[in-house]
Amino acid sequence: MKNIESYFADCDSRYDASLGMLGQVFTSPGYHTRLASGAWVHPTIHSLEYAVLLLRHGPTELHGRAETILDRVLPLQDADPVSPYFGIWPYVFEEPISQMSPPDGNWAIFCGGRVAEALVAGKGILPDTLMERMKTALRNSGMFSFRSNILPGYTNISVMGGGVAAMAGELAGMPQLLEYGRRRLEAVVQSIEGNGTLCEYNSLPYNLITIHECERVLFLLKDEQTRRHAETIRAAAWRMLADLFHPGLQMFSGPQARAYADFPDPITVEKLSERLGFQLTCKTTDEHTLWTGPIDLTLVPLPCPEESRERFRKLPATPHQHKAVFIRRSPELTTAGTSWFSEGSTIGSVTRENFFYQRRPVFGSWKTAEDPAVVLKLQFLCNGRPFSSAYSMNAQEQNHVLSAVALIKNLGYHTPHMDIPEDGIFKIRSLRFRYVLEGKGVHAQAVDSGRFALSAGGWKAVIDPVSARIGEYQGRWEHANEDGRAMVDAVIYEGEEIELPIRKTGDVEIAAGLSLLPVNAALPSAIPQVASRDEAQSSFIWNLSAGSLKLDVPRHAIKYHWATGLEHR
């Protein structure tokens, strides 16, 4: 099996025989844990994966090591049925459930899927007593999935939880969980049929997890209905990734619901390439998440469906525009995306989304002689970090994007739900609405009539400011260049700490237009402008030759509506 020898050699060097787990340097996700990045820890999920691989592909003399790992990791799960964390494992041995901030419920099913694999791989190898303990742990994971009942809006966890519940039903003797797992995967299928694609749109790390979890179901389970649902979801996940891929740039366009970096890590590129049957050459990042690991080694990867495979090789046309609905609601709340592809560039946007750091509400890229991919992003920063309580609203036609911002009254600072101020008052030192171009040879400059340009190589993003104000704070537009970054900012506030009661703040009006153009192209003759305003909303319009772009944006803070994935019903 590909890479198995090097994997075993690496794990052998990190295996802690005194503890019975793998060791590694910790990378903090920034929440759920109090541990800092850089600590040497013993992760639960990677230790379980190692045990599975030892059982499936390791030498007989190391089967005892797999038994030791399982014996060590199983008791770390919260097995108290009345506990709110029942079924959950900690990230690492060094930080038990009781010390996490708070425990990550997803770890019940991340780890539960590996236990299911170990059950199948360990048949006839592991002692019966350990096999029974593994079945108990898997049932606990399945019950956590049942209790949490994650809907299709949280796509990868809804799929993973449905799969683990079905595994607990079929492999660990709980028929009611098999039935629940079937229904949960069926709900995802119904969401895909109603919306047209996955709600967790163009999220490479999580769409790949969705694909992988469907493969796990197909690998481990015999139940025909569960398998049919898994195959439908797998095909939909591949279609979504294919539709947003630019073969010439080897980049995924925007918008992106969730991403930890602007580029995939090398392991992700290898996983995609193995399934596609040809090598992708994407620019990669060295950033890794806690769960980044050689998960392909525990399964036989299924090939990408042929209908999607060819789209990874070439665009349907140039230029090409792709539109999709992700969450179908009433017209004013529907979440949809537009992505535009030319031969050498791409830009995409979502109609509405918060500015949580994993979001890419407007995201584009192009190739230069110096850099295989420079990236263009729209951000809203609070105290220098992405601000979840700002709401991005966008309208796009071809290579033009009209963007505006509203405020959100029910989310937090930098994560949507984990740092919400109890009194609704935010402590602010800086507020910036930013267009940023990152890569080699990027440059920001002011051009005519208050416009700005972000350029690199043969392309430029022209920024047309419209307004920038929150209550009494009137913003100013400026540009700046740093090493590898060029920025155009609307600086709404910068100074001593102030208190901003978002729920009571009105008179919010922030908007601008973006045009992605060849570097020598003339600037658009039309400029975006305020069409009308009243106490409730501002209306913006941009009359372009490609079509008119319009946005109606609330001037007061609004409630953020979480997706269930079944809004179309």
VODO-768295 format. One record per residue: residue in three letters; x, y, z of N, C-alpha, C in turn. Coordinates in steps of 0.001 Angstrom, whole numbers, plus 500000, padded with zeros to 6 digits. Each point is the difference from the previous one (the first is absolute). Layout:
// residues N
ALAXYZXYZXYZ...
***
This chain:
// residues 569
MET500847498811500000499153501189500000500888501247500000LYS499572501018499248500786501205499822500357500636501341ASN501262500284500218500513500728501160499938499228501312ILE499560498757499994499809499298501265501317499783500730GLU501072499695499264501286499754500660500510501261500683SER499945501132499310500473501241500610499106500414501161TYR498705499728499873499078500301501102500365499199501241PHE500200498705499844500361499165501146501332500427500613ALA500946500365499154501299500441500525499852501273500816ASP499203500934499508499771501251500729499295499735501323CYS498951499172499968499253499705501231500874499271501013ASP500841499100499524500870499259500912500924500950500754SER500443501057499313500901500957500647499269500862501026ARG498665500105499873499222500851500904499179499216501016TYR500060498684499929499204499186500910500603500023501398ASP499173500325500969500418500046501404499551498709500674ALA500924499068500139499658498684500556499551500096501447SER500509501003500735499621500131501405498544500422500159LEU499462500707498994498612500454500052499089499169499110GLY500549499482498903499182499245499065499253500875499014MET500607501140499608499385500903499028501089500648499158LEU499595500553498858500916500786499183500207501374500614GLY501195500549499810500269501367500394500151500890498787GLN499710501291500170500203500969498925499964501405500581VAL500470500968499223499918501397500396498558500477499806PHE499463500671500991498602500424499979499816501249499152THR498941500004499190499563501191499271498610500350500482SER499866501108500700498710500369500581499042500504498935PRO498746499544500013499001500567499082499533501384500429GLY500373500413501228499604501325500467498763499998500868TYR499398498859500187498826499883500858499903498569500492HIS499168499767500995499777498703500638501159499549500892THR501151500602499861501165499562500756500702501181500655ARG500627499728501145500818501020500663501483499806499690LEU500328498931499301501394499726499680500492500928498896ALA501254500368500091500602500859498984500676499156498930SER500030500516498791500725499325498932501468499853500389GLY500590498892499589501411499758500258500269498994501091ALA498986499690500820500189499009501066500087498596499398TRP500740499139500671500061498601499578498849499251500668VAL499136499420499184498771499377500510499810498622499373HIS498979499302500492499664498670499489498539500027499539PRO499760500150498698498648500178499479499213498697499948THR498721500105500287499134498825499966499763499506498578ILE499668500923499095499574499565498671501137499358499213HIS501189500569500058501108499436499244500492498698500619SER499864499879501310500342498727500642499036498908499557LEU498701500336499912499021499015499524500272499619498543GLU500329500973499182500319499691498592501197499054499908TYR501008500237500818501184499140500011499606498579500393ALA499114499877500984499556498670500412499286499279498863VAL499147500724499280499281499398498876500983499502498945LEU500982500820499686500958499629498960500890498837500427LEU500344499958501265500769498855500490499204498711499859LEU498710500079500284499150498810499879499820499592498547ARG499901500983499125499687499685498605501247499701499173HIS501090500694500269501160499883499126501310499731500736GLY499982500040501316501234499850500751500410498541500166PRO501261499780500374500464498633500253499315499417501230THR499888498694500014499300499317501092500568500374501358GLU501329500161500075500621500290501292499627501372500553LEU499391500885499166499574501304500488498500500080500270HIS499289498893499839498575500012500338499799500301501478GLY500952499578500828499914500297501422500083501489500281ARG500755500729499160500064501456500161498632500621499715ALA499313499514498983498653500494499709499077499746501187GLU500111498831500593499178499677501172500306500955501147THR501293500308500202500395500925501065499419501387499776ILE500063500477498751499464501324499680498508500066500291LEU499268499014499515498553499985500220499680499926501489ASP500745499188500717499780499866501436500245501326500713ARG500921500816499500500302501301500602498988501062499600VAL499590500021498732499164501092499503498528499823500369LEU499490498782500005498574499793500283499554500629501318PRO500751499867501100499540500588501270499994501519500034LEU500616500646499017500000501463499975498647500561499575GLN499154499163499420498656500430499608499136500207501240ASP499173501040499990499018500196501068498898498960499816ALA499920499053500925499054498887499877498836500123500970ASP499824501177500589498902500223500953498756500431499234PRO498952499173499966498823500328499176499290501285500397VAL500179500461501251499309501225500413500885501231499825SER501216499801499556500901501127499771499625500724498717PRO500119501327499982499747500742498744501037499690498924TYR501113499367500418501071499681499062500095498501499719PHE498939499309500284499958498546499793500369499656498558GLY500993499117499841500415499548498678501202500724499435ILE500424501101500638501062500842499450501371499542500511TRP500978500055499114501405499836500374500669501368500056PRO501064500156500791500792501231499925500858499997498748TYR500522501171499654500944500061498887501261499189500304VAL500497500185501249501290499417500360499945499431501414PHE500899499089500295500068499386501335500271501052501068GLU500812501004499684500439500981500988498892500940500469GLU498902500083499277498900500892500371498698499206500014PRO499651499413501127498776499193500058498750500854499767ILE498885499323499775498730500661499732499698501088501029SER500244499722501257499653500929501079500778501306499931GLN501109500031499277500833501198499942499865500768498683MET499226499473499038499856500678498716499056501191500121SER499955500824498947499344501299500121499140500368498783PRO498824499373499836499534498758500613500431498826499124PRO499655498761500364500326498863499129499361500133498620ASP500670499434499012499529500049498615499138498774499727GLY498684500215499880499089498891499768500304499217498744ASN500600500670499012500313499292498759500988498869500216TRP500781500068501100500993498950500233499346498672500368ALA498734500034500402499284498744500240499889499200498715ILE499752500692498901499797499280498741501278499892499179PHE500901500984500112501307499836499355500676498733500519CYS500045499869501314500639498820500590499127498763499849GLY498691500170500074499103498855499872500141499295498666GLY500231500766498922500199499384498692501250499146499960ARG501044500437500694501233499202500046499811498738500834VAL499200500106501069499708498804500796499221498990499161ALA499078500501499169499257499095499114500954499272499057GLU500966500726499456500993499354499131500813498961500765ALA500361500330501228500774499055500808499201498739500305LEU498692500154500169499145498824500232500068499040498820VAL499912500540498811500027499161498807501404499427499788ALA501009500848500145501378499544499769500475499030501079GLY499455500134501207500481499184501116499303498669500170LYS499026499725499145499280498734500128500953498828499799GLY500026499106500981500876498840499944501417500287500468ILE500283501266500345501336500394500467499957500440501453LEU499065500871500314499919500564501343499197499093500925PRO500276500018501299499242499176500947498538500430500069ASP499134499066500303498559500272500037499649501092500997THR500698500024501129499688501020501005500253501403499463LEU501085500171499261500291501310499422499008500323498897MET499620499014499211499020500230498936498676500475500593GLU499603499446501122498757500431500641500113501429500516ARG501160500343500540500200501375500454499948500970498819MET500547499590498877499945500843498809498569500179499525LYS499190498948500063498592500121499618499272500966500927THR500320499944501286499387500931500954500380501440499653ALA501282500226499719500450501350499647499323500489498726LEU499847499102499029499339500385498752498534500320500241ARG499337499222500854498605500311500336499903501361500685ASN500962500295500878500009501316500654500104501119498960SER500871499809499015500146501001498936498708500134499207GLY499385498856499695498743500027499264498901500705500768MET499967499806501321498991500671500813500271501501500076PHE501287500384500025500287501428499944499460500585498697SER500206499299498909499497500465498718498475500136500031PHE499345499024500593498533500024500109499544501193500835ARG500653500212501136499612501098500884500241501368499367SER501122500156499332500324501305499421499193500279498739ASN499677498962499233499098500090498850500349501170499070ILE501238500012499540500466501089499133499320499920498637LEU499446501112499568499248500053498748500927500264498810PRO499489499882498769500863500070498812500719501323499786GLY499584501071500675500698501261499846501455499928500423TYR500295499136500970501372499737500446500401498701499319THR500292500082498708499969498843499121500929498875500430ASN501299500306500189500934498902500243499699499284501308ILE499575500738501034499694499368501280498666499272499941SER499057500520499231498737499293499820500231498659499320VAL500849499996498974500322498764499286500794499058500888MET501030500514500648500839499160500845499194499404501150GLY499170500836500628499195499499501115498985498970499567GLY499391500211498837499073498996499487500696498695499714GLY501199500092499432500764498796499707500401499260501255VAL500480500719501019500428499350501241498803499383500713ALA498856500669499977498802499403500598499638498694499296ALA500047500010498669499709498778499248501018498910500310MET501273500376500168501029499014500357499729499406501376ALA499601500839500945499660499495501327498820499031499920GLY499061500300499091498862499109499842500376498667499403GLU500765500008498913500307498761499289501152499234500638LEU501014500696500495501202499323500506499957499742501497ALA499187500783500733499994499878501460498629499656500561GLY499081499556499120498753499410500475498970500955500547MET499843501196499419498935500915500412499155500353498782PRO499008499182499660499203500197498781499374501386499903GLN499607500561501158499372501324499954500978501063499510LEU501282499810500271500987500950499498500247499819498504LEU499879498777499505500101499792498560498875500741499292GLU498796499896500537498865500701499394500196501512500078TYR500496500477501137500256501439500125501053500449499002GLY501075499232499874501052500358499054499481500088498574ARG499151499031499620499385500041498658499238501305499801ARG499178500351500989499152501186499864500834501274499948ARG501078500007500769500832501209500008500690500187498655LEU500503498943499421500610500117498676498943500313498944GLU498814499454500168498912500319499073499669501490500051ALA500052500603501197499738501439500116501033500812499227VAL501250499558500007501032500690499215499696499874498515VAL499583498814499570499629499800498595498842500918499620GLN499001500104500867498869500882499717500434501464499930SER500965500373500866500533501363499958500689500261498664ILE500786499047499539500690500146498702498975500134498878GLU498962499190500044498972500053498963499237501320500035GLY499760500537501205499240501240500125500803501246499679ASN501276499995500394500837501180499793500800499937498707GLY500352498801499592500799499815498793501422499571500283THR500458500191501238501367499615500354500108499961501516LEU501230499905500518500221499958501439499861501395500604CYS499463500055501225499897501288500696501377500527500391GLU500906499101500386501353500383500411500818500176498713TYR499777501133499345500416500192498620501511500155499853ASN500517499305498998501380500161499556500978500098501164SER499894499066500947500853499983501182500939498808499861LEU501139500224499368500860498884499615500298499042501146PRO500455500451501180500298499020501046498780499205500415TYR498842500668500043498805499329500484499267499240498901ASN500058500492498776499439499199498908500785498710499832LEU501313500050500220500801498785499926499668499057501151ILE499751500557501189499543499155501115498674499345499645THR499096500768499390498712499427499585500219498840499036ILE500869500190499019500315498922499054500575498800500740HIS500928500268500889500655498918500736499003499232500869GLU499084500730500659499028499318500861499033499151499180CYS499657500464498807499171499166499117500762498743499585GLU501288500161499724500818498829499680500053499034501173ARG500067500536501212500052499138501183498715499178500130VAL498861500662499773498719499279500031499996498889498957LEU500434500333498792499993499009498921500999498870500255PHE501055500283500728501025499004500307499565499059501119LEU499291500552501012499728499231501216498617499368500062LEU499007500616499357498618499595500231499392499262498807LYS499019499160500321499299499214498986498587500506499748ASP499435500778500904498627500463499862499825500765498689GLU499130499509499129499892500542498649499524501448499977GLN499029500332500833499459501361499979501058501002500485THR500726499649501037501061500870500502501073500194498938ARG500363498932499340501018500086498948499521500864498831ARG498743499886499642499471500793498883500060501496500323HIS499605500349501225500073501406500394501448500495499979ALA500908499183500510501410500401500049500550500254498596GLU499637499177499055500494500180498634499431501274499372THR498736500306500265499403501240499485500717501222500549ILE500292499984501296500683501134500635501426500114499475ARG500671498878499857501384500003499487500063500650498624ALA499085499636499118499989500566498651499736501506500036ALA499101500444500899499686501428500103501207500791500502ALA500735499439500951501184500684500522501053500175498904TRP500181498971499181500950500111498888499544501039498980ARG498698500053499696499498500995499043500293501410500490MET499782500212501306500232501341500541501463500398499852LEU500906499120500375501419500327499880500390500231498542ALA499492499169499117500345500134498584499498501321499428ASP498795500400500372499408501222499451500792501253500372LEU500719499962501116500716501185500469501502499906499766PHE500455499020499229501434499824499771500421500651498685HIS501137500703500053500575500585498784501205499153499603PRO499877499183498951501105499101499629501282500728499632GLY499883501148499318501192500719499588500777500581501173LEU499278500457501017500636500566501187500276498940501056GLN499331498850499878500058498975501045499571500602501337MET498883500738499956499460500682501176498501499784500074PHE499480499971501228498561500005500216499560501449500147SER498977500377499240499499501359500027499159500235501251GLY499533501229500151499049500318501042498593499850499468PRO499000500089500886500173500216501436500305498690500713GLN500464500105501244500311498823500797499400500172501388ALA499174499047500387499350500083501311500998499809501125ARG500953499067499813500947499708501078501341499604499396ALA501044500686500438501357499682499572500954500462501087TYR501034499212500241500989500370501002501201500710499383ALA500112499939498711501091500648499282499513500286498589ASP500713500854499307499610500351498632500364498916498995PHE500900499107500413500457498920499128499877498675500750PRO499793498898499291499941498698500673501366499580500510ASP500017499123501006501279499449500453500386498837499080PRO501256499593499994500453498950499070499253498687500161ILE499617499649501223499269498742500208498657500046499282THR499317501146500088498709500147499313500161499870498493VAL501047500622499454500249499898498554500228498545499605GLU500718499257500824500247498590499686498712499186500064LYS499151500297500971498717499280500111499132500235498762LEU499924501262499581499228500308498802500605499330498768SER501321500097499861500678499449498821499804498504499903GLU500082499310501131499846498550499978498623499598499499ARG498991500760500395498634499684499580499729500420498556LEU500659501081499570499821500467498624500736499131498998GLY501077499392500424500786499179499089501046500785499243PHE500193501256500355501078500804499434500421501015501053GLN501221500509499849500600500839501025499587501459499856LEU499408500551501054499781501437500078501296500671500424THR500193501232499574501231500726500319499676501303500725CYS499026499958500884499566501199500716501129500597500831LYS500029501311500068500835500658501000499500499573501367THR500899499675500909499579499426501284500445500868501169THR499397499730501146500337500657501246500677499008500926ASP500786500505500936500572499121501015499185500042501287GLU498832500693499944499120500012501168499246498676500060HIS499861499475501220499307498735500184498990500132501130THR498920499273499900499024499962501074500286498821500907LEU499310499977501120500201498934500982499720498634499408TRP499049499937499044499598498698499462500628499692498639THR500888500882499529500687499684498754500863498767500219GLY499756498976499242500758498767500157499813499121498790PRO500678498887499965499964499114498824498754499130499994ILE498813500648500023498777499224500156499747499072498814ASP500563500305498837499819499090498874500580498622500291LEU500973499953500878500661498726500254499092499007500705THR498922500471500606499110499076500684498909499444499087LEU499913500499498784498950499581499074500582499734498619VAL499172499442499151500332499923498579499239501149499330PRO500676501091499626499302501160499444499226499636498739LEU498792500551499886499177499765498822500291501070498953PRO499999499651498730500308500995498965498931501081499909CYS500448501182499635499067501088499734499048499580498885PRO498687500277500130499075499687498904500439500650498690GLU499835499291498918500505500461498700499410501344499602GLU498728500253500339499355501261499616500711501207500617SER500599499815501169500726501091500656501481499987499661ARG500522498835499719501438499848499779500493500878498848GLU499279500026498901500453500762498838499977501510500243ARG499099500433500906499948501442500304501279500467500692PHE500703499100500676501274500350500613501101500184498953ARG499750499529498791500998500123498933499850501271499181LYS498750500462499800499821501195499170498692500709500352LEU499989501314499767498802500801500189498995499691498889PRO498710500144500279498999499787498944500140501006498864ALA500447501226500327500185501058499002500828501094500658THR500494500926499209500673501176500558499518501242499253PRO499470501008500681499752499951501442498809499097500330HIS499936499619501276498946499105500473499470500531501320GLN498686500014500139499381500418501258499152498867500552HIS500191499710501292499245498939500664499183500617501127LYS498703499709500019499124500458501077499387498792500695ALA499847500090501321499446498892500771499246500539501204VAL498958499288500399499288500286501247500485499008501044PHE500418500518501151500493499147501070498928499738501053ILE499260501058500356498943499877501005498791500759499469ARG498963499268499633498837500594499338498986500428501055ARG499875501317500148499038500584500926499134500985499224SER499360500917500716499305501098499337501049500816499241PRO499598500741498959500984500689499154500988500867500770GLU499538500679501049500905500906500715500961499271500937LEU499786498695500212500866499237500903500718498835499318THR499712499741498731500658498901499293501508500255499917THR500766498944500246501455500078499871500396499349498684ALA500594500786499121500383499522498671501391500517499668GLY500601499413498988501345500394499626500144500199498506THR500940500857499641500382500215498607501514499906499908SER500485499265499013501444499866499774500273500229498524TRP500979500854499736500361500360498616501414499521499727PHE500194499406498825501291499451499605500397500564498638SER501177500594499930500606500296498709501142499004499814GLU500696500101498915501110499080499773501074500131501076GLY500198501233500512501107500197500929499622500504501372SER498675500079500314499602500548501295498633499464500395THR499627500226501256498681499619500475499615500892501174ILE498705500242500146499466500745501139498617499440500315GLY499707499827501291498697499482500393499507500685501254SER498678499973500189499403500656501169498731499271500420VAL499611500226501251498764499448500545499048501159500288THR498714499761499863499031501085500155499960500542501413ARG500184499121501006499941500452501396500729499015500889GLU500830500500500877500729499139500933500731500866501019ASN500282499446501186500773500761500979501488499944499656PHE500787500790500725501433500111499733500837499154500966PHE499437498926500551500765499023500777501282499650499234TYR501092499785500743501301499878499331500077498857498995GLN499140498999500126500031498900499040499264500337498700ARG499261501094499979499228500358498805500879500701498962ARG499627499797498746500574500768498898498813500521499179PRO499305501066500490498788500470499304500272500566498614VAL501166500617499822500493500390498672501436499490499925PHE500283499216498957501317499368499923500356499805498530GLY501197500433499650500456499848498622501480499709499947SER500486499659498831501430499732499840500383500096498530TRP501306500178499773500541499927498647501478499675500075LYS500528499580498872501407499596499907500821501161499469THR501241500113500506500940500983499483501311499288499670ALA500922500719499399501301499410499699500769499671501272GLU499691500714501088500704499791501264499308499012500928ASP498703499832499831499219499254500990498957499153499282PRO499917498696500321498978499161499353498578500401500361ALA499829500732501114498659500464500355500104501100501047VAL499637501224499612499759501048500989498520499932500354VAL499642500390501222498601499871500428499440501352500411LEU498750500214499643499265501218500288498853499656500947LYS499885500756501099498972499702500992499330501277500490LEU498749499854500405499273501062500683499899499621501467GLN500344500930500895499984499725501434499353501155500751PHE499530499694501208499613501043500949500698499665501303LEU500839500904500472500877499718501129499601500823501218CYS499929499334501136499787500645501293501242499747500840ASN500658501048500406501223499872500800501030499116499309GLY500025500110498682501000499305499205499665498582499620ARG498817499511500391499619498612499704498638499970499318PRO499718498969499192498698499904499329498844500082501004PHE498981500757499648498907500358500906498738499239499609SER499604499035500832498832499171499691498696500773500034SER499966501121500715498761500764500119499814501033498897ALA500826499918498978499773500776498778499479499052498922TYR499104500508499163499251499186499036500319500476498590SER500540499111499204500364500329498626498816499742499076MET499632501001499220498943499868499006500582500373498644ASN499774499144498997500659500169498707499053499702498847ALA500209500729498927499318499730498723501089499976498933GLN499975498979499154501071499838499009499418499698498629GLU500631500562498996499748499637498610501352500007499294GLN500337498835499450501283499834499337501133500386500958ASN500871500901499593501182500347500784499818501245500866HIS498754500343500307499690501171500823499216499560501238VAL500383500511501165499340499644501258499692501264500782LEU498720500197500306499566501084500871499853499423501403SER500677500615500977500019499469501360499562501061500998ALA499314499553501053499591500889501085500031499217501308VAL499902500737501101500107499392501327498823500432500860ALA499442499029500718499066500267501086500623499455501282LEU499395500295501132500457499447501270499032498930500472ILE500503499068500806499231498853500486499890500104501517LYS498797499780500546499788500230501428500053498742500863ASN500198498816499381499952498780500812501249499130499861LEU501121500570499526501239499237499898501096500662500832GLY501216499417499926501087500441500855501046500817499278TYR501165500092500645501115500752499430500601499266498803HIS500697498914500290500813499350498975499514498592499656THR499128499443500841499291498772499654498512500310500117PRO499169499330499244498583500373500012499308499830501348HIS500391498978500791499200499669501172500784499798501289MET501319500204499996500787499675501175500523501216500753ASP499897501190499451500501501188500699499012501154499867ILE498743499707500224498944501012499923499986500795501303PRO500146501315499958499924500785501242498596499932500593GLU499932499712501300498695499796500636499116501228499900ASP500591501181500085499206501225499960499824500552498592GLY500559499292499005499876500452498625500879501187499661ILE500920500348500902500872501159499772501397499503499642PHE500500500428498857501312499576499511501049501053500343LYS501164499523500465501120500879500297500827500160498719ILE500063501205499478500560500239498668501208500941500086ARG501087499566499375501158500864499805500222500310498515SER499448499111499155500195500180498563498877499300499249LEU499477500653498984499025499413499079500426500347498581ARG500218498965499179500440500222498625499265499063499036PHE499508500599498931499442499273498860501113499947498971ARG500428498791499629501266499875499263499889499119498759TYR500585500480498913500354499173498845501505499758500092VAL500402498737499923501423499696500117500415499041498894LEU501151500281499399500604499132498996501314499503500582GLU500173498684500025501167499401500635500779499148499002GLY501308500090500048500857499220499126501233500805499617LYS500767499460499079501220500662499553499669501084498967GLY500647501145500161499865501061499007498684500741500036VAL499267499946501108498706500698500079500231501477500326HIS499050500842499568500174501440500194498640500681500089ALA499889500934500949498799500828500145500335501432499642GLN499064500660499323500209501406499665498659500696499825ALA500023501315500186498830500810499704500005500306498508VAL498819499952499384499873500382498595499044501186499933ASP499341500214498881499230501236499864498678499967500754SER499503501189500336498655500216500544499711499181501254GLY500978499904500886499769499303501260500050498498499910ARG500380499477498846500102498559499837501365499497500437PHE500048498673500215501254499340500347500169498776499116ALA501238499522499893500274498787499238500954499116500787LEU499686498719500027500879498963500539500474499183498809SER501298499988499744500474499376498773501153499047500253ALA500143499063499079501134499062499979500014499368498620GLY501169499951499366500086499379498688499063500654499011GLY499220499170499321499152500501498931498588500367500400TRP499687500054501308498632500281500438499991501039501107LYS498860500657500119499802500973501072498554499907500493ALA499829500293501277498669500127500586499778501478500273VAL499044500578499323499687501418500166498908500128501061ILE500253500832501013499064500185501108499342501364499870ASP498672500008499990499208501232499934499308500225501343PRO500543500832500898499332500255501272498666500715499814VAL499046499649500850498705500674500003499806500742501315SER500080499277501111499823500633501308500625499117501066ALA500210500587501187500591499252501111499647500721501302ARG498935499550500637499560500673501218499267499012500904ILE500288500098501305499228499297501022499650501024501068GLY498730500384500051499566500985500976500765501289499862GLU500614500431501105500728501270500004501384499900499377TYR500418498772499647501362499798499516500032499973498471GLN500534501065499445500116500147498552501362499485499557GLY500007499046499094501246499388499590500749500798498947ARG501270499662499855500830500565498940500590498840499192TRP500179500207498717500560498974499131501493500255499802GLU500792498936500079501434500118499830500559498714499409HIS501227500070499508500655498797499491501357499850500669ALA500510498781500018501287499740500634500648498790499337ASN501319499976500052500773498872499482500920499478501089GLU499952498704500214500911499316500894500659498883499208ASP500971499342500613500678498902499321499004498884499712GLY499676499796498725499091498933499608498530500307500165ARG499663501250500389498589500371500152499774501409499486ALA498934500171499249499553501320499558498558500161500445MET499660501162500589498695500150500633499326501305499620VAL498677499932499899499160501191499934499022499886501155ASP500051500962500916499199499950501221499047501182500092ALA498807499724500496499150501043500558500217499937501510VAL500710500987500536500310500036501431498841500698500696ILE499157499219500658498792500557500610500285500520501399TYR500887499289500714500450500509501296501398499468500268GLU500837500852500601501340499617500418500377500909501155GLY500274499437501184500373500851501122499818499323501330GLU499767500796501026499783499474501347498745499126500022GLU499982499059500916498879499054500047498686500716500262ILE499015499643499195498637500521500163499040498832500174GLU498799500294500418498949498987500125498993500209498877LEU499705498910499294499052500070498888498839499055500293PRO498840500540500375498822499155500251499314499651498679ILE500450498934499390499569499679498635498483499901499881ARG499354499437501023498539499805499905499251501327499904LYS500626501069500480499345501315500005500583500948498955THR501055499557499312500684500889499060499255500078498679GLY499759501188499539499357500212498709500898500788499071ASP499437500428498898500723500801499008501269499292499533VAL499847498721499649501120499223499466499924500041498478GLU501070500461499361500008500077498539501434499825499508ILE500306498817499529501336499648499517499838499266498677ALA500614500502498939499845499346498706501129500393499055ALA500261499126499041500996500256498962499779499026498855GLY500585500309498864499953499114498851501389499502499658LEU500064498812499412501263499393499577499871499534498559SER500996500327499192500063499502498619501353499330499795LEU499978498740499581501240499272499706500267500118498507LEU501123500667499659500259500376498615501443499697499604PRO500247499803498694501392499988499539500678501309500383VAL501291499932500294500679501145500587499961501232499099ASN499930499831498682499976501142499081498595500402499569ALA498970499348500557498627500302499608499568501350500553ALA499113500652499272499441501266500470499119499761501224LEU499918501010500853499146499889501177498534500079499578PRO499113499336500759498577500082499660499518501448500028SER499169500359499030499476501367499970498946500216501074ALA499256498941500328498972500104501033500619499776501371ILE499469500690500996500452499819501372498802499623500872PRO500214499187501032498897499671500900499617501223500832GLN498749500059500386499533501158500763498802499625500862VAL499687500903500930498808499835500824498799500412499163ALA499077499066499810498790500313499229498958500673500879SER499905499552501248499048500593500939500373499548501399ARG499512500739500986500179499592501395498840500519500823ASP499627499220500985499044500447501000500484499488501346GLU499203500096501018500445499597501332500302498514500070ALA499310499189499194500137498546500102501128499442499147GLN500220500566498793500979499383499113500592501006499028SER501166499607499475500620500718498889499953499106498779SER499702500567498862499966499257498749501140500474499110PHE500776499040499501501151500302499145499742499434498609ILE500511500698498995499822499538498628501273500269499213TRP500257499117499056501175500137499126499548499593498600ASN499836500959499128499490499754498650501172499760499040LEU500327498747499818501122499586499162499505499471498657SER500879499956499031499618499425498714499697498512500138ALA500606499330500982499738498573500233498650499774500661GLY499393501081500530498720499891500687500009500867501237SER498821500296500522499888500833501196500108499149501255LEU500811500459500938500135499339501293499307500856501053LYS499199499361500858499226500726501006500110499295501341LEU500053500788501053499989499463501362499139500892500887ASP499127499379500778499241500692501040500546499524501334VAL500585500919500766500777499618501178499432500666501247PRO499691499210501046499475500583501244500998500968500633ARG499463501081500557500839500987500685500112499710501493HIS499210499058500501500052499586501403500402498525500063ALA500498499581501135500459498618500165498855499020499785ILE500316498890499358499019498978499669500358498685500676LYS499077499079500015500241498674500559500591499099498926TYR501026499247500391500597499024499086499179498722500059HIS499611499482498846499182498786499916500900498810499685TRP500093499084500948500792498794499769499283499084499019ALA500750499385499139499424499098499002499674498650500628THR498843499461499683499699498611500345500241499091498809GLY499955500578498811500139499211498781498671499543499441LEU498929500182500790498678499535499561499023501163499859GLU500541501215499824499140501174499900499103499970498769HIS500396499242498986499230499978498754498666499284500159ARG499848499252501077498762499221500159498802500910500201
***
